[in-house]
Amino acid sequence: MNVLVTGGAGFIGSHVCDSLAAYDCEITILDNFSVGSRKNVQHLLERTPQKAKLLGGDCTNPVHVKRALANAEMIFHFAANPEVRLELSDPRTCFRQNIYATHVILEQAMKNPKTRTIIFASTSTVYGEPEVMPTPEDYAPLKPISLYGASKLASEALISAYAHTYDKKAIILRLANTIGPRSQHGVIHDFTEKLRNNTKQLEILGDGTQTKSYLYIDDCIKAIEIACRTAKKRVEIYNVGSEDQINVKDIAKIVIEETKLKNVKLTFTGGVNGGRGWIGDVKNMLLDITKLKSLGWKPEFNSKQAVEKTVKTLIQNR
């Protein structure tokens, strides 16, 4: 199969490319390198140059997307601005790189008869702060509290509408905090960088009680593979996460332990709105993954194990 992966040089996208290569797919990677890196896919380009090609380009540019999409039967749309914190990503950038980019992808896919399916990397933040936990896919109403979550929910709506209107198929993956090798974003990366600059003190945004589900990248990829093989409806939505949680303070302790540092003082900013790390930070998140488990998938690693494996990898790859 001929496949396009947007954001394919990024963290999750590059692992998706590795998985597709194992299935002998012909892969076109479209990335603007704002977050991704060529080194994440260099091994694929060198090992299977006839099967994998990398195009520098932007999903907000219809010309770039049309060229990348030329022969694609399936799109893995993983390109996005990943910043949840408002101070790191203004609303205009979030709208353009997430919602408008999805619109451009869909417009070009609609015009291409070869393209039948789009797989979209959404997020657990579309639920906002649900009253039901673990939170199932059919929970409503969806009320995201961050612009990032809102942009992903808007993209989900566009994808659903285009799929029904133009006879396409869509798979929407609501991902928990996914971590592992090649990750350059999120709390674990932030903690390791802070400790590299100051081995005696670690600042934690918020009050440290923020509690969420963390999923190791290998488990995430296996979930995506199963979702792609088994999805039957025109639009299928899957929660993808672990079955437990871990709080930010415990993550900090794991990072300190794995880096072999002693006498590190933890300091807390206190946070906003009841101890959140930033405005829009969901303080408690756990997804109901019953739907994917019924298809034969189950995460191998719990949240604590995923954090430990990720920290060890980051330290080894310094």
C-alpha positions in Angstrom: 0.0 0.0 0.0 1.1 3.6 -0.7 0.9 5.7 2.4 1.4 9.3 3.4 2.5 10.2 6.9 2.3 13.8 7.8 4.6 14.7 10.7 6.4 11.5 9.9 9.8 12.8 11.1 8.3 13.5 14.5 8.2 11.4 17.6 5.0 9.2 17.1 5.0 9.7 13.3 8.5 8.3 12.8 7.5 5.2 14.8 4.4 4.8 12.6 6.8 4.9 9.6 8.9 2.1 11.1 5.7 0.0 11.6 4.6 0.7 8.0 8.0 -0.2 6.6 7.7 -3.6 8.4 4.5 -4.2 6.4 6.4 -3.3 3.2 4.4 -0.2 2.5 5.6 2.6 0.2 5.9 5.6 2.5 5.9 9.3 1.7 6.9 11.4 4.7 5.8 15.1 4.8 7.3 17.2 7.5 8.3 20.9 8.0 10.8 20.0 10.7 9.4 22.5 13.2 9.2 19.6 15.7 10.4 16.6 13.8 14.0 15.7 12.7 15.4 14.0 9.7 17.5 11.8 12.0 14.3 10.1 13.2 13.8 8.5 9.8 17.3 8.5 8.3 17.6 4.8 8.9 14.5 4.2 6.8 15.7 6.4 4.0 19.0 4.6 3.9 17.8 1.1 4.3 14.8 1.2 2.0 15.2 4.2 -0.4 12.9 2.6 -2.9 10.2 2.3 -0.3 10.5 5.5 1.8 10.9 9.1 0.7 11.0 12.3 2.7 9.5 15.6 1.5 10.2 18.9 3.2 6.9 20.7 3.2 4.0 22.1 5.2 0.5 20.7 5.7 -0.9 24.3 5.4 0.4 24.5 1.8 -2.0 22.9 -0.7 0.8 22.5 -3.3 3.0 20.6 -0.8 0.1 18.4 0.3 -1.0 17.6 -3.3 2.5 16.5 -4.3 2.9 14.3 -1.2 -0.6 12.8 -1.6 -0.3 12.0 -5.3 -0.3 8.1 -5.0 -1.4 7.7 -1.4 -4.2 5.3 -0.6 -4.0 6.0 3.1 -3.0 9.1 5.2 -1.7 9.0 8.7 -2.2 12.6 9.7 0.2 13.1 12.7 1.5 16.6 11.9 0.4 19.2 14.5 1.6 21.9 16.9 1.9 19.8 20.1 2.1 22.7 22.6 -0.7 22.7 25.1 0.6 25.7 27.1 -0.8 28.9 25.7 2.4 30.9 26.4 4.3 28.5 24.1 1.8 28.5 21.3 -0.5 31.5 20.4 -4.1 30.8 19.2 -3.3 31.8 15.6 -0.5 29.3 15.3 -2.6 26.6 16.9 -5.5 27.2 14.6 -3.3 27.3 11.5 -1.1 24.3 12.2 -3.8 22.1 13.6 -7.3 23.0 12.2 -6.4 24.7 8.9 -3.7 22.0 8.1 -6.3 19.3 8.6 -8.7 21.2 6.3 -6.0 21.4 3.6 -5.3 17.6 4.0 -9.0 16.8 3.7 -9.5 19.1 0.7 -6.7 17.4 -1.2 -7.8 13.9 -0.1 -11.3 14.7 -1.3 -10.0 15.4 -4.8 -7.8 12.3 -4.9 -9.8 9.1 -5.8 -6.9 6.9 -4.7 -7.1 8.1 -1.1 -9.6 6.1 0.8 -8.6 6.3 4.5 -7.3 8.9 7.0 -5.9 8.0 10.4 -5.8 10.9 12.7 -3.8 11.4 15.9 -6.1 13.2 18.3 -5.8 13.5 22.0 -7.3 12.8 25.4 -7.6 16.5 26.0 -10.7 16.7 23.7 -12.6 15.4 26.8 -11.6 18.4 28.9 -12.4 17.5 32.5 -15.0 14.6 32.2 -17.2 13.6 35.1 -16.7 9.9 34.2 -13.4 8.2 34.7 -12.0 6.1 33.0 -13.6 8.1 30.2 -15.1 6.1 27.3 -15.2 7.2 23.6 -18.9 7.9 23.8 -18.6 10.4 26.7 -20.4 13.7 26.1 -20.5 16.6 26.0 -16.8 17.1 25.0 -15.6 20.4 26.5 -11.9 20.9 26.0 -10.2 23.4 28.4 -7.1 24.1 26.2 -6.8 25.6 22.7 -4.8 22.5 21.8 -7.7 20.2 22.8 -10.2 22.4 21.0 -8.1 22.4 17.8 -8.0 18.6 17.9 -11.7 18.3 18.5 -12.4 20.7 15.6 -10.2 18.5 13.4 -12.1 15.4 14.5 -15.3 17.1 13.4 -13.9 18.1 10.0 -12.6 14.6 9.4 -15.9 13.0 10.3 -17.8 15.4 8.0 -15.5 14.9 5.1 -15.6 11.1 5.5 -19.3 11.0 5.4 -19.6 13.6 2.6 -17.0 12.3 0.3 -17.2 8.6 0.9 -13.9 8.2 2.8 -13.0 6.2 5.9 -11.6 7.7 9.1 -9.9 6.3 12.2 -9.6 8.8 15.1 -7.1 7.9 17.8 -7.5 9.7 21.1 -4.0 9.3 22.6 -3.0 9.6 26.2 0.4 11.0 27.0 2.6 8.9 24.7 6.3 8.7 25.6 9.4 6.8 24.6 12.5 7.1 22.3 12.7 10.2 20.0 10.4 12.2 22.2 11.5 15.8 22.5 8.4 17.1 24.2 6.5 16.8 27.5 7.2 16.6 31.2 10.0 13.9 31.1 12.0 15.8 28.5 11.5 19.0 30.5 12.7 17.4 33.7 15.8 15.8 32.2 16.7 19.2 30.6 16.2 21.1 33.8 18.4 18.6 35.7 21.1 18.8 33.1 21.2 22.6 33.8 20.9 22.3 37.6 21.7 19.1 39.4 20.6 20.4 42.8 17.1 21.6 42.2 14.1 20.6 40.0 11.3 23.0 39.4 7.9 21.4 38.9 5.0 23.3 37.3 1.9 23.2 39.4 1.5 21.4 42.8 2.8 18.0 41.6 -0.5 16.2 42.1 -1.5 16.3 38.4 -2.3 12.7 37.7 -2.4 11.2 34.2 -2.1 8.1 32.1 1.2 7.5 30.2 1.6 5.1 27.3 4.9 3.7 26.0 5.4 4.2 22.3 5.6 0.5 21.4 2.2 -0.1 23.0 0.8 2.9 21.1 2.1 1.6 17.7 0.5 -1.8 18.4 -2.8 -0.2 19.2 -2.7 1.8 15.9 -1.9 -1.3 13.9 -4.9 -3.1 15.5 -7.2 -0.1 15.0 -6.2 0.0 11.3 -6.8 -3.7 10.8 -10.2 -3.9 12.6 -12.0 -0.6 12.0 -15.3 -1.3 10.3 -17.4 1.9 10.5 -17.0 4.9 8.3 -15.7 6.8 11.3 -14.1 4.8 14.2 -12.9 6.5 17.4 -10.5 4.7 19.7 -9.1 5.7 23.1 -5.4 4.7 23.3 -3.8 4.8 26.8 -2.6 2.8 29.7 -4.9 1.4 32.4 -3.4 3.3 35.3 -2.0 6.8 36.2 1.0 8.4 37.8 1.4 11.9 39.2 4.0 14.6 38.2 5.8 14.4 41.6 6.4 10.7 41.2 7.6 11.2 37.6 10.1 13.7 39.0 11.4 11.2 41.5 11.8 8.6 38.8 13.8 11.0 36.7 16.1 11.9 39.6 16.6 8.2 40.6 17.4 7.2 37.0 19.9 10.0 36.6 21.7 8.9 39.8 21.5 12.4 41.3 21.4 12.9 45.1 19.9 15.5 47.3 17.9 17.2 44.6 15.4 19.7 46.0 11.9 19.7 44.5 10.3 23.1 44.1 6.7 23.7 43.1 5.4 26.7 41.3 2.0 26.2 42.9 0.4 26.4 39.6 -2.9 27.9 38.6 -6.6 27.0 39.1 -6.1 24.5 41.8 -2.5 23.4 41.2 -2.4 23.0 37.5 0.8 23.4 35.7 -0.6 26.0 33.3 -4.0 27.3 32.1 -5.6 24.5 30.2 -3.7 21.7 32.0 -6.1 18.8 32.6 -5.3 17.8 36.2 -6.7 14.2 36.1 -6.9 12.0 33.0 -7.6 8.3 32.5 -9.1 6.8 29.4 -11.4 3.8 29.1 -9.6 1.5 26.7 -12.3 -1.3 26.8 -13.0 -0.9 23.1 -9.4 -1.5 21.9 -9.0 -4.3 24.5 -12.0 -6.1 23.0 -10.0 -6.3 19.8 -7.1 -8.1 21.4 -4.9 -5.1 22.4 -3.6 -4.5 25.8 -0.7 -2.2 26.9 2.4 -4.2 28.0 3.7 -1.4 30.2 1.9 0.5 32.9 2.4 4.3 33.4 5.3 3.9 35.9 7.1 1.4 33.7 6.6 3.6 30.6 8.2 6.5 32.4 11.1 4.5 33.6 11.9 3.1 30.2 11.6 6.5 28.6 13.9 8.1 31.1 16.5 5.4 30.6 16.4 5.9 26.9 16.8 9.6 27.1 19.8 9.3 29.4 21.4 6.7 27.1 20.9 8.8 24.0 22.4 12.0 25.4 
